């Protein structure tokens, strides 16, 4: 009858879109901030040797803003001075996001590498410098041969991905062997916690020197990974992630207040080097509400809110039971310094659940979350990088205490992290290889928040999801139009109404699919920003003196 389609609209729309959007669920249940040309040229001419700069960075072991009542923090400058970027492993991407049996380019410290893995790759998992020794063309533009070699598409040279040895030069006379000087440069690579890690500078490095998040190795915890290539500098992102105070305002989220600090609930900050040699910057505070606390809140049994930075790439944030040190949920970040001003942002939710959260749902949520403060960071970045470039060109040490105005009790951790950055950044590989890039102004909002370029294109799950949504949308559109035309062939009014309602149902499903697909493109307009900022008053009320 005519009422039947109405009863089916919500059920059909919800079921079909859910199946399409979240197949894993089904499986589980079955400024202008640029310098004048003259200034740019002066900065380019001002080169400073890393060893000389390092010698200028020895400061006192305590830091504080002299104009602020922020407690002194022991920063262990000696440990920061010891940190060596070339003795570290670096995450380059989630294994599931790197296409199998195909050379793929990744970038670290402004150097390109080619990665390949799969059952057709000799060695299973390999990494080389992305330059053929013949004419320096990109090996990532080539292919994996039937016998598992990495072959350059320019002249056909082929290499063993594990050793870099040249196995084939088609142009050599018959009987001749390639000489060792014509080999590609192999790079140490490993897989751990679902991530690929490389160590470009130490071919003898042990996988034991990859920092491990214990919960990610525990089968009781399920991991939902995310990726986005952000036009933000590594230093800006590290400070942002370790800053809980911005959450109430940029994200309008009360949850961040559990990680903030106050006079009654001070932030305990520690810098250590553990028995495995990992540098750790750790902060702990009672996860009671501070800025949003209400008089009737019972926070007597609140767990600890913890943040931990394991340079160069790993950050862990979670709440832990003060007695057992256990957690049921945590967020981990793995930052890849692509080049000055750009970072690959890898993150994951790790939860003690019977099944993982559908990845597409996580991507939508995280992209909305990241858009809320990414453009803010992009407006900050030109000032930060220009300050650094000017200091380096003038052979001066970096000092965030002069650049920022620290005022919050929760910035004890930021003071410490900032000290690490001030000491270590001048020694980062290729940091100043193209200093003009550090003087770029803030890009337009549409570029800074381009989800398709930064996320969708580099995430196979998202690309496949968007393609399925597009196909589904076209099918529903055709079905709805066909039903509308079909009504012309019937005289019975009941039949016409029934067909019309089904047409509306299918078109509603098309609209739902289009709305989901829009989540993977630019979305966070100024109008959307303004609407979200109105929520601040719902989560925070200033305490007037």
QUIZI-V460410 format. One record per backbone hydrogen bond with DSSP energy under -1.0 kcal/mol. NH is the residue of the N-H (numbers start at 0). CO is the residue of the C=O. Records with the same first field share a line. If there is no record, write none. Layout:
NH = CO / CO
This chain:
3 = 0
6 = 2
7 = 3
8 = 4
11 = 7
12 = 8
13 = 9
14 = 10
15 = 11
16 = 12
17 = 13
18 = 14
19 = 15
20 = 16
21 = 17
24 = 21
25 = 21
26 = 22
27 = 23
28 = 24
39 = 35
40 = 36
41 = 37
42 = 38
43 = 39
44 = 40
45 = 41
46 = 44
52 = 48
53 = 49
54 = 50
56 = 53
62 = 72
67 = 64
69 = 67
72 = 62
74 = 60
79 = 75
80 = 76
81 = 77
86 = 83
89 = 197
91 = 195
94 = 193
96 = 93
100 = 116
103 = 114
105 = 112
107 = 110
108 = 336
109 = 337
110 = 107
112 = 105
113 = 127
114 = 103
115 = 125
117 = 123
120 = 117
121 = 147
123 = 120
124 = 122
125 = 115
127 = 113
128 = 184
129 = 111
130 = 128
131 = 136
135 = 131
140 = 137
141 = 138
142 = 150
144 = 148
147 = 144
149 = 158
150 = 142
151 = 156
155 = 151
157 = 167
158 = 149
159 = 164
163 = 159
166 = 157
167 = 157
171 = 168
175 = 172
181 = 178
182 = 179
183 = 163
186 = 126
189 = 196
191 = 194
194 = 191
195 = 92
196 = 189
197 = 89
198 = 187
204 = 201
208 = 205
209 = 206
215 = 212
216 = 213
220 = 217
221 = 350
223 = 348
225 = 346
227 = 344
228 = 453
229 = 342
231 = 229
236 = 232
237 = 233
238 = 234
239 = 235
240 = 236
241 = 237
242 = 239
246 = 243
249 = 245
252 = 246
256 = 253
257 = 254
258 = 255
261 = 264
267 = 283
269 = 281
271 = 279
273 = 277
276 = 273
279 = 271
280 = 308
281 = 269
282 = 306
283 = 267
284 = 304
286 = 302
287 = 285
296 = 293
301 = 298
303 = 319
304 = 284
305 = 317
306 = 282
307 = 315
308 = 280
309 = 313
313 = 309
314 = 332
315 = 307
316 = 330
317 = 305
319 = 303
320 = 325
324 = 320
329 = 349
330 = 316
331 = 347
332 = 314
333 = 345
334 = 312
335 = 343
337 = 335
338 = 341
341 = 338
342 = 229
343 = 335
344 = 227
345 = 333
346 = 225
347 = 331
348 = 223
349 = 329
350 = 221
351 = 327
352 = 350
361 = 357
362 = 358
363 = 359
364 = 360
365 = 361
366 = 362
367 = 363
368 = 364
369 = 365
370 = 366
372 = 369
373 = 369
376 = 372
377 = 373
378 = 374
379 = 375
380 = 376
383 = 379
384 = 380
385 = 381
386 = 382
387 = 383
388 = 384
389 = 385
390 = 386
391 = 387
392 = 388
393 = 389
394 = 391
395 = 390
401 = 398
403 = 399
410 = 407
414 = 410
415 = 411
416 = 412
417 = 413
418 = 414
419 = 415
420 = 416
421 = 417
422 = 418
423 = 419
424 = 420
426 = 423
427 = 424
430 = 427
432 = 429
436 = 433
437 = 434
438 = 435
439 = 436
446 = 443
447 = 443
448 = 444
449 = 446
450 = 448
453 = 449
454 = 450
455 = 450
456 = 451
458 = 455
462 = 458
463 = 459
464 = 460
465 = 461
466 = 462
467 = 463
468 = 464
469 = 465
470 = 466
471 = 467
472 = 468
473 = 469
474 = 470
475 = 471
476 = 472
477 = 473
478 = 474
479 = 475
480 = 476
481 = 477
482 = 478
483 = 479
484 = 480
485 = 481
486 = 482
487 = 484
488 = 485
489 = 486
495 = 491
496 = 492
497 = 493
498 = 494
499 = 495
500 = 496
501 = 497
502 = 498
503 = 499
504 = 500
505 = 501
506 = 502
507 = 503
508 = 504
509 = 505
510 = 506
511 = 507
512 = 508
513 = 509
514 = 510
515 = 511
516 = 512
517 = 513
518 = 515
519 = 516
520 = 517
524 = 522
528 = 524
529 = 525
530 = 526
531 = 527
532 = 528
534 = 531
535 = 532
537 = 534
538 = 535
539 = 535
